[in-house]
Amino acid sequence: MAQLIPPVRGMNDVLPTEISAWQHFETCTRELLTAYGYEEIRIPVLEHTELFKRAIGEHTDVVGKEMYTFTDRGGDSLTLRPEATAGIVRALISNGLLRGQRHKLWCLGPMFRHETPQAGRYRQFWQVDVEAVGCPGPDVDAELIAMSARLWQRLGISGLKLELNSLGTPESRREYRTRLLEYLRAHEPQLDADSRRRLGGNPLRVLDSKNPAMQELIGGAPQLIEHLDTQSREHFEALCGMLRAVGVSYEINPRLVRGLDYYSRTVFEWITASTGAQNAVCSGGRYDGLIAQLGGDATPAIGFAMGMERLLALLVAAGRSSAAAHPDVYVVVGGPAAATEALQLVERLRSERPGVRFELHVGGGNFKAQFRRADRSGAGVALIIGEDELARGVVGVKPLRASSGQSECPIAQLAPAVDAALAAARADAARA
């Protein structure tokens, strides 16, 4: 026997029994984003490695430890996208879509990071990424956050908490970085190994440490929000006022930073207590300098990304995912000679009643086995197309969820008979 090939660690299959929850989430998200004027964009999963080094920053964990990078046959260094923002910005620049224009965009798809797999965190993980490009004011920040709050309502997910902070401008952050470094250097013996490693590259990430032993030290560190420049402070205060005006509750978390270098001013996270240390289900913020950093015209922008696996876990736990789709009509076929006629009849019915889901039994089997499959399918009605029925020019019609018995109808009147049988089945289901 040939040796089985296992799945790659951290790359999960989404099985048919799970897919209805994914489709429900995607449908709700697509409808809401469209209602807010966001357009879908699809970008490659492969980009030149330099894109992520320049956008995310060489000192970040993502670039330093987590990216899937390889050299292709042409000698180019390519990377599976670890996030979507850099790719969307590259697409806008490459296709000449900036030059003073404004864009509301979103994309959905897999991202890749070589991390230790754990609940809600995989090496191939799915994200919805939402970006608003070309708007500098706090109004778009507020709308983006309010839109995410509305999505949780539509999905029926409760218990999420919004945390806000401002990172200021790169200039004000450099001044703060100096003060933070002085504080951390003075307490270096108390830092864990990961935090000491971050001192030389991205010391703000020390504030994001989840190590319980580090929390008291982090709590005494200087707060970035107290060192904002005037414009960043005014921007943040205006955002907070707008969120209060539309009833979106929030908490200011002065320790909230982003792991990616391109963020400035507004940063936010929606968090849940349901997923342990990895509790962020939606993270985002403003990145006004990124587009110029990647060779485009200086353009303000803000966006967020939602981790689909974590949100789907909350959706399923809340019992709000939709049931799996099932056929309306299951077609039982009696005998090999009837197979061709059955296929013709069902294809005709699919044309005449495109809103009805028909499942045609294929692969043979006796009537008893076929009716077991028909019952498990969830269909309300079974059609019986056997050689005897065809010889008499009729088709059997059997309700599967009611006590009423089987009947027959002429083939020429099959479509209206299906309508009547389905209406009766739905009425029986409603009474039950």
Phi, psi and omega in degrees: 000136180293145180290137179290143176259114183284163173292154175294137182301131179084002177249104191261146172277145171252110189274161179304329179290343182257344195290334182296324178294318177299314182294323177297314179300314182296320180295313179299317182293315181299315182296318182291315180298320177297320180296331178271003176088019179269139182251145182281141173229144179238125185239159182294154173278347178248133175224164172297136183304325182301330179302312183284327176297317181286323184280310188276322180111132185292339183269001179280157176298324182302307182286320186286329189228340196247348188281145171269101186238140178209163176260125182276182185294338177273359179090004179276141174274117183240154183223135170292131189301126175274345177199170190256339187301314182299320179293322178294317177298317178300319180296319178297317180292313184299326184261012176063039186259012179263248177051053176083357180279159176245142182222139168243115190228156172211154174214160180225137177168181182279144172240166188221125174216136180274082179245171174286118182297141176204177184303124178076006182220112185235169180281327163251116182229156185255138180226150162257127182243130184234130184225137172241115189245130174108000182245121185270340192275170179289347181297319179289327175301313182295318180296318180299316180291318178298324178295319178295321177298322178294326178296318179299322178297314181296323181282343183079026178264122180243171175084007177277143181241134180266127174245138183236152169201170173234134177265358181067198178266164177304326181293310181293329180291328177296319177296317179295321181302321179298315181292320179296318179298319178301317180295313184292322178297323180292338180243023186304321179301338181271352182283145173282173186299320181295319180291322177296324178295326183282344183303317184281342184246302185221074186297337178298333179292343175300325180295340183267005183298137177262004180292118181303327182290345183265351192292323179294319178296316179297322180298335179268359182287155174304147181260130181299322184296340177274357181238026181285151170288165186300314183294320179295322178296316179297320178300314183292318180296322178295318178300313181300319178297320179294320179295319176298321183296328181259010173078024177265113181283149181208164170233138175277122179246099184294349178266358182285117176232176178245147179282354182251141188290340191279357183283151175209156180053236189301129166227148181207159176215140165261125184236157178229152176273002189271351187237025174070217185294325179275076192256001179273126177254346180207124183226144179192186179164182184267143181222066188294338183262354189293319186295318176294324179298333181260012173100003177265178174293145179303120187217127177288152180197156176213152179195177174210162176231140178248131175278114187292320183299318181292318179293323179295324176298319177292321180297314180293318180298327180278355181069028184253003178282148183284153178291155178297143179293143177227160180290154172278323185229130175251130185256114179268133185245123183258095174097149184296330181291337181273351187299315182294314180297320180298316179300317180297316181295317182292321177296324176295317179297322179297326177287320184282331181230072185295342179274358182257136179266117179251135171242118180269126178292130177231157177096007177077190182116152181283173183299321183298314179295322181293321180290330173298316178294320179299318181293317180292336183292337183089002179294152178270337187221142172246138170256135179249115180241095179246174181295322179295316179299316181295323179297331180263359177075028181229169174228138177282143179234120185230118173294138182259346184240016182220165183278346181297148188275185182282145175229178177230154175218151177297145180303323182295337182252022188294316183299312176297327179293322176297316178303312182295317181295319179293321178298318179294320180296319179292324177294318177299317180297320180294321179291327180288000000 
